[in-house]
Amino acid sequence: MGMSRWMRAAFVSAGLTVVCGPAALAAPAFTNLSQQDFEGIAKDLSANSSLHTVMGAGGLGSIFGFEIGLAAGVASTKEIERLVKEASPSTDIPILPHAGLVAAVTVPFGLTGEFAFVPEITASGAKYSAFAGAVKWALSDDFLPMIPFNLALRGFMAKSEFSFAQTINNASTGNVPTDVNVKYEGGVMGLQLLASPKLPVFEPYAGVGYLSAEGDLGVTGSATATFFDFTTAQSATSKPTSAQLLLGVNVRLLLMSFGVEYANAFGTDTVTGKLALRF
């Protein structure tokens, strides 16, 4: 199942998740989305749309380096799975995918810029796009050259947005089927400390971090329609925070690199793989 189909499946079943689902699923039930439900979904989506460049503590070269490729992975979205099961016991959405273009460039003074990008994708009336950027400072290059391993500080921000048309039929619409537009905008900011051994080809790495996220869900196209049971407003915001754990490994050959990374944040596990060209 592609990214757009995974997205819609969760939204249709639980009232919020990702973009377009199986044709067997009927109209979603958005009338009982509690604040706890919404906050749990925001945590799952924040973990899935965080920075996934699969980069360790080391740079791409002693002075300059460049890398471009593809990264893809999945998140084990426990809260979304619970809501999906409550809405449709026969539906199973244990994971959500993430994928995109990734690039990184190392410049003097131990600085590396990292980027991840998903251009706007439209499928079955749903739209999705995402961007993440980071700056990494290799503390062990100039600031702490005496330590025998790579140590880096990385700050990042990530943004994602998706929307789709949906019909709401509940008390907020006078129990009259009403077509609306549903839009979710998510953002994550983080600060991470990364460490890895100084090896020429094989780089296992570990990291810890602190993440702050914000997720906004809103309905437009109707003056009254809503699917929240904790507010009569047509939009709601969740601002979760979390510690983060990172474990990964990169293998850098002459003109290509590949790697895999495990991360845990917001109570959600993610695994991401990367294949890239390097110069």
C-alpha positions in Angstrom: 0.0 0.0 0.0 1.5 3.4 -1.0 1.9 6.4 1.2 -1.3 8.1 0.1 -3.4 4.9 0.7 -1.9 4.5 4.2 -2.8 8.1 5.0 -6.4 8.0 4.1 -7.0 4.6 5.7 -6.3 5.9 9.1 -8.3 9.1 8.7 -11.3 7.3 7.4 -11.3 4.8 10.2 -10.4 7.0 13.2 -11.2 10.5 12.1 -7.6 11.5 11.6 -4.5 10.0 10.1 -3.0 10.0 6.8 -4.3 10.3 3.1 -6.4 7.8 1.1 -7.6 4.4 2.1 -9.2 1.2 0.9 -12.4 1.6 -1.1 -14.1 -0.8 1.3 -14.1 1.8 4.1 -17.2 4.0 4.1 -17.6 7.5 5.4 -15.6 8.4 8.5 -17.1 9.1 11.9 -15.6 12.3 13.2 -18.0 13.0 15.9 -16.2 11.4 18.9 -12.6 12.6 18.6 -11.7 13.3 22.2 -8.8 15.5 23.3 -6.9 12.5 24.4 -7.5 10.8 21.0 -6.3 13.9 19.1 -3.2 14.3 21.3 -2.3 10.7 20.8 -2.7 11.0 17.0 -0.6 14.2 17.0 2.2 12.4 18.8 2.2 9.5 16.3 2.2 11.9 13.4 4.9 14.1 14.9 7.2 11.1 15.3 6.5 9.9 11.7 7.1 13.4 10.2 10.2 14.3 12.2 13.8 14.5 10.7 14.7 11.2 9.0 18.0 11.9 7.2 19.8 8.8 8.7 23.0 10.9 9.4 25.4 10.1 12.3 27.8 12.4 14.2 30.5 12.4 11.5 30.6 14.8 8.6 30.8 13.9 4.9 34.5 15.0 4.6 37.3 16.7 6.4 36.5 20.0 4.6 33.7 19.5 2.0 31.3 16.7 1.2 27.9 16.2 -0.5 25.3 13.4 -0.4 21.9 13.0 -2.1 19.5 10.1 -2.1 16.3 8.6 -0.9 15.1 7.7 2.6 12.0 5.6 3.5 10.7 4.0 6.6 7.8 3.3 8.9 6.4 4.3 12.3 4.6 2.0 14.7 1.6 4.3 15.4 0.0 2.7 18.5 -2.6 5.4 19.2 -3.8 5.5 15.6 -4.0 1.8 15.5 -6.1 1.8 18.7 -8.6 4.4 17.2 -8.7 2.5 13.9 -9.6 -0.7 15.7 -12.3 1.1 17.7 -13.9 2.5 14.6 -13.5 -0.6 12.4 -12.3 -3.8 14.1 -11.6 -5.4 10.8 -9.1 -2.7 9.7 -5.5 -3.0 10.6 -3.2 0.1 10.4 -0.2 -0.8 12.7 2.3 1.4 10.8 2.5 4.6 8.8 5.2 5.1 6.1 7.5 8.1 5.5 9.7 8.7 2.5 11.4 11.5 0.6 14.4 13.0 -1.0 17.4 13.6 1.4 20.5 15.6 0.9 23.4 16.8 3.0 26.4 19.0 2.5 29.5 19.5 4.8 31.4 22.8 4.8 34.4 24.0 6.8 34.3 24.6 10.6 32.6 21.2 11.1 29.2 22.3 9.8 26.8 20.1 7.9 23.4 21.0 6.5 20.8 18.3 6.1 17.5 18.4 4.2 14.5 16.1 3.6 11.8 16.9 1.1 8.5 15.5 -0.1 7.0 17.5 -2.9 3.2 17.9 -2.9 1.6 14.6 -3.7 -2.1 14.4 -4.8 -4.0 11.2 -4.8 -7.7 10.5 -4.7 -8.4 14.1 -3.8 -5.8 14.2 -0.9 -2.7 16.3 -0.8 0.5 15.8 1.2 3.8 17.6 1.4 6.7 17.7 3.9 10.0 19.4 4.5 12.8 19.1 7.1 16.0 20.9 7.6 18.9 20.6 10.1 22.3 22.1 10.9 24.8 19.9 12.6 28.0 21.1 14.3 30.8 18.6 14.8 32.1 19.5 18.2 34.9 17.0 17.9 36.4 18.7 14.8 37.5 22.1 16.2 35.9 22.7 19.6 36.9 19.4 21.3 39.6 17.9 19.0 41.1 15.9 21.9 38.2 13.5 22.3 38.7 10.1 20.4 35.3 9.9 18.8 32.8 12.0 16.8 30.5 14.2 18.8 28.0 16.5 17.2 25.1 18.8 18.1 22.2 19.0 15.7 19.2 21.3 15.6 16.3 20.7 13.2 12.8 21.7 12.2 10.3 19.7 10.2 7.0 20.7 8.6 4.2 18.6 7.1 0.8 19.3 5.7 -2.0 17.3 4.3 -5.6 17.9 3.4 -8.6 16.2 1.8 -12.4 16.6 1.3 -14.8 14.8 3.6 -18.4 14.6 4.5 -19.5 15.3 8.1 -23.0 14.3 9.3 -23.5 15.0 13.0 -25.1 17.4 15.4 -22.8 20.2 14.4 -24.2 20.1 10.9 -27.8 19.7 12.0 -27.5 16.0 11.1 -27.3 17.0 7.5 -24.5 15.6 5.3 -22.1 18.4 4.7 -19.0 18.4 2.5 -15.9 20.0 4.2 -12.2 20.3 3.8 -10.0 18.7 6.5 -6.5 20.0 6.9 -3.7 18.9 9.3 -0.5 21.0 9.7 2.3 19.6 11.8 5.6 21.0 12.9 8.5 19.5 14.9 11.6 21.2 16.3 14.4 19.3 18.0 17.9 19.5 19.5 20.1 16.3 19.4 23.5 15.2 20.7 25.1 12.5 18.5 28.2 10.3 19.0 30.0 7.8 16.8 33.5 6.2 16.6 36.0 7.7 14.2 36.0 5.0 11.5 36.6 5.5 7.8 33.8 3.4 6.3 31.5 2.0 8.9 29.8 4.5 11.3 27.5 3.1 14.0 26.1 6.0 16.0 23.8 6.9 18.9 22.0 10.0 19.9 19.6 11.6 22.4 17.4 14.6 21.9 14.5 16.7 23.0 11.6 17.4 20.6 8.8 19.9 20.6 5.9 19.5 18.2 2.7 21.3 17.2 -0.2 19.8 15.3 -3.2 21.8 14.0 -6.3 20.1 12.7 -9.1 22.1 11.2 -12.3 22.0 9.2 -13.3 24.6 6.5 -16.1 24.8 4.1 -18.9 25.0 6.7 -19.7 27.5 9.4 -20.4 24.9 12.1 -19.1 21.5 11.1 -16.7 19.8 13.5 -15.8 16.3 14.6 -14.3 17.1 18.1 -16.2 16.1 21.2 -14.2 18.3 23.6 -14.8 21.6 21.8 -17.3 23.2 19.5 -14.5 24.9 17.6 -13.7 23.8 14.1 -10.0 23.5 14.8 -7.7 22.2 17.6 -4.1 22.3 18.4 -1.8 19.9 20.3 1.7 20.7 21.5 3.4 17.5 22.6 7.0 17.3 23.8 9.3 14.3 24.1 12.8 13.0 24.7 14.3 11.1 21.8 16.6 8.1 21.4 18.5 7.4 18.1 20.5 4.4 17.1 21.8 3.9 13.6 24.6 2.8 11.3 26.0 4.2 8.0 28.2 2.6 5.5 30.1 5.0 3.2 31.7 3.7 0.1 33.6 5.6 -2.6 30.5 7.0 -4.4 27.5 5.8 -2.4 26.3 5.3 1.1 23.5 3.4 2.8 22.3 3.3 6.3 19.5 2.4 8.7 18.2 4.3 11.8 15.9 3.4 14.7 14.3 6.3 16.7 11.9 6.5 19.6 10.0 9.7 20.4 6.5 10.6 21.6 6.2 6.9 22.6 6.4 5.9 18.9 9.1 3.7 17.2 10.4 4.6 13.7 12.8 2.7 11.4 14.3 4.4 8.4 16.6 3.2 5.6 18.6 5.4 3.2 20.4 4.9 -0.1 22.5 7.8 -1.4 25.2 9.0 -3.8 28.1 10.9 -2.2 30.7 13.1 -3.7 
